[in-house]
Amino acid sequence: SVRRRRSVCQAIRLNRVDQIMTILVTGAAGFIGQAVCKKLLMDDMSGVGVDNLNDYDYYSPGLRHTRLKALRAFPQFEFSVLDFSNPSEVQRFFAKNPLKE
């Protein structure tokens, strides 16, 4: 529903500067994450993609790196390797990328 999508976007918003939103997308190197990032970037939003790039993922490392390379063609895209199961990594990430209203 529209209401649910709106609340999800509000929950993952990192900052808003002059009507350009920066959205955090987890799993950015995966099939769905890459598609979401690409759509947001094509709609003139900024994206911060994160992925743990683990070796146990369904996709090959080469495919994940190819997807990230395509996203890095957008100047408003940033990527960080981040494992959400590691609290200290998460804390460092959000210290560098604070959530803003």
LOKETI-248664 format. One record per residue (C-alpha): residue in one letter; y, z, x. Coordinates in Angstrom, 3 decimals. Each point is the difference from the previous one (the first is absolute). Example, Ala and Ser with C-alpha at 12.3 -4.5 7.8 and 13.67 -1.06 7.14 Angstrom:
BEGIN
<pt rest="A" c2="-4.500" c3="7.800" c1="12.300"/>
<pt rest="S" c2="3.440" c3="-0.660" c1="1.370"/>
This chain:
BEGIN
<pt rest="S" c2="0.000" c3="0.000" c1="0.000"/>
<pt rest="V" c2="3.620" c3="-0.463" c1="1.045"/>
<pt rest="R" c2="0.639" c3="3.740" c1="-0.047"/>
<pt rest="R" c2="-2.950" c3="0.659" c1="2.341"/>
<pt rest="R" c2="1.061" c3="-2.763" c1="2.414"/>
<pt rest="R" c2="3.527" c3="1.348" c1="0.044"/>
<pt rest="S" c2="-1.198" c3="3.525" c1="0.832"/>
<pt rest="V" c2="-2.251" c3="-1.316" c1="2.778"/>
<pt rest="C" c2="2.901" c3="-1.912" c1="1.526"/>
<pt rest="Q" c2="2.180" c3="3.094" c1="-0.165"/>
<pt rest="A" c2="-2.693" c3="2.082" c1="1.661"/>
<pt rest="I" c2="-0.351" c3="-2.336" c1="2.980"/>
<pt rest="R" c2="3.638" c3="-0.958" c1="0.492"/>
<pt rest="L" c2="1.178" c3="0.808" c1="3.546"/>
<pt rest="N" c2="3.676" c3="-0.873" c1="-0.300"/>
<pt rest="R" c2="2.483" c3="-2.151" c1="-1.848"/>
<pt rest="V" c2="2.921" c3="-1.638" c1="1.761"/>
<pt rest="D" c2="2.302" c3="-2.407" c1="-1.873"/>
<pt rest="Q" c2="-2.633" c3="-0.730" c1="-2.638"/>
<pt rest="I" c2="-2.657" c3="-0.883" c1="2.610"/>
<pt rest="M" c2="-2.990" c3="2.275" c1="-0.414"/>
<pt rest="T" c2="-2.431" c3="0.871" c1="2.731"/>
<pt rest="I" c2="-3.482" c3="0.503" c1="-1.388"/>
<pt rest="L" c2="-2.900" c3="1.717" c1="1.748"/>
<pt rest="V" c2="-3.253" c3="-1.933" c1="-0.427"/>
<pt rest="T" c2="-3.223" c3="1.621" c1="1.139"/>
<pt rest="G" c2="-2.910" c3="-2.153" c1="1.113"/>
<pt rest="A" c2="2.445" c3="-2.756" c1="0.974"/>
<pt rest="A" c2="-2.593" c3="-1.877" c1="2.073"/>
<pt rest="G" c2="-2.478" c3="-0.182" c1="-2.882"/>
<pt rest="F" c2="-0.276" c3="-2.686" c1="-2.649"/>
<pt rest="I" c2="2.012" c3="1.738" c1="-2.726"/>
<pt rest="G" c2="2.447" c3="1.773" c1="2.325"/>
<pt rest="Q" c2="0.931" c3="-3.230" c1="1.762"/>
<pt rest="A" c2="0.537" c3="-1.773" c1="-3.332"/>
<pt rest="V" c2="2.197" c3="2.857" c1="-1.272"/>
<pt rest="C" c2="2.052" c3="-0.010" c1="3.208"/>
<pt rest="K" c2="0.457" c3="-3.757" c1="-0.126"/>
<pt rest="K" c2="1.158" c3="0.106" c1="-3.637"/>
<pt rest="L" c2="2.492" c3="2.797" c1="0.697"/>
<pt rest="L" c2="1.348" c3="-1.748" c1="3.089"/>
<pt rest="M" c2="0.382" c3="-3.301" c1="-1.859"/>
<pt rest="D" c2="1.987" c3="1.916" c1="-2.641"/>
<pt rest="D" c2="2.488" c3="1.050" c1="2.731"/>
<pt rest="M" c2="-1.215" c3="3.559" c1="0.318"/>
<pt rest="S" c2="-0.767" c3="1.691" c1="3.287"/>
<pt rest="G" c2="-3.512" c3="1.173" c1="0.660"/>
<pt rest="V" c2="-1.557" c3="2.654" c1="2.155"/>
<pt rest="G" c2="-3.699" c3="-0.717" c1="0.225"/>
<pt rest="V" c2="-2.506" c3="2.518" c1="1.269"/>
<pt rest="D" c2="-3.705" c3="-0.342" c1="0.669"/>
<pt rest="N" c2="-2.422" c3="1.960" c1="2.133"/>
<pt rest="L" c2="-1.635" c3="-3.237" c1="1.273"/>
<pt rest="N" c2="-3.306" c3="1.841" c1="0.303"/>
<pt rest="D" c2="-3.102" c3="-1.746" c1="1.329"/>
<pt rest="Y" c2="-2.016" c3="0.926" c1="-3.084"/>
<pt rest="D" c2="2.111" c3="-2.051" c1="-2.381"/>
<pt rest="Y" c2="-1.553" c3="-2.798" c1="-2.026"/>
<pt rest="Y" c2="2.257" c3="-2.599" c1="1.636"/>
<pt rest="S" c2="-0.289" c3="-1.133" c1="3.612"/>
<pt rest="P" c2="2.721" c3="1.142" c1="2.420"/>
<pt rest="G" c2="0.966" c3="-3.634" c1="0.583"/>
<pt rest="L" c2="0.642" c3="-0.585" c1="-3.691"/>
<pt rest="R" c2="2.078" c3="3.167" c1="-0.306"/>
<pt rest="H" c2="2.100" c3="-0.971" c1="3.037"/>
<pt rest="T" c2="0.510" c3="-3.517" c1="-1.417"/>
<pt rest="R" c2="1.271" c3="1.505" c1="-3.251"/>
<pt rest="L" c2="2.379" c3="2.296" c1="1.869"/>
<pt rest="K" c2="1.268" c3="-2.890" c1="2.117"/>
<pt rest="A" c2="0.918" c3="-1.885" c1="-3.184"/>
<pt rest="L" c2="1.858" c3="3.062" c1="-1.330"/>
<pt rest="R" c2="1.849" c3="0.515" c1="3.281"/>
<pt rest="A" c2="1.588" c3="-3.427" c1="-0.513"/>
<pt rest="F" c2="2.260" c3="1.769" c1="-2.515"/>
<pt rest="P" c2="2.834" c3="1.757" c1="1.891"/>
<pt rest="Q" c2="0.160" c3="2.765" c1="-2.617"/>
<pt rest="F" c2="-3.645" c3="1.018" c1="0.555"/>
<pt rest="E" c2="-1.038" c3="2.922" c1="2.185"/>
<pt rest="F" c2="-3.554" c3="1.080" c1="0.738"/>
<pt rest="S" c2="-1.491" c3="3.263" c1="1.230"/>
<pt rest="V" c2="-3.580" c3="0.953" c1="0.697"/>
<pt rest="L" c2="-0.494" c3="3.137" c1="-2.067"/>
<pt rest="D" c2="-3.077" c3="1.959" c1="-1.000"/>
<pt rest="F" c2="0.792" c3="2.099" c1="-3.073"/>
<pt rest="S" c2="-2.955" c3="2.264" c1="0.772"/>
<pt rest="N" c2="1.866" c3="1.243" c1="3.096"/>
<pt rest="P" c2="2.727" c3="2.441" c1="-1.140"/>
<pt rest="S" c2="1.908" c3="-0.044" c1="3.297"/>
<pt rest="E" c2="0.209" c3="-3.825" c1="-0.082"/>
<pt rest="V" c2="1.277" c3="0.110" c1="-3.571"/>
<pt rest="Q" c2="2.570" c3="2.641" c1="0.908"/>
<pt rest="R" c2="1.270" c3="-2.075" c1="2.964"/>
<pt rest="F" c2="0.187" c3="-3.134" c1="-2.136"/>
<pt rest="F" c2="2.076" c3="1.627" c1="-2.738"/>
<pt rest="A" c2="2.230" c3="1.719" c1="2.563"/>
<pt rest="K" c2="0.909" c3="-3.510" c1="1.219"/>
<pt rest="N" c2="0.040" c3="-1.521" c1="-3.515"/>
<pt rest="P" c2="1.339" c3="2.640" c1="-2.402"/>
<pt rest="L" c2="-0.268" c3="-0.447" c1="-3.742"/>
<pt rest="K" c2="3.373" c3="-0.481" c1="-1.648"/>
<pt rest="E" c2="1.184" c3="-0.117" c1="-3.593"/>
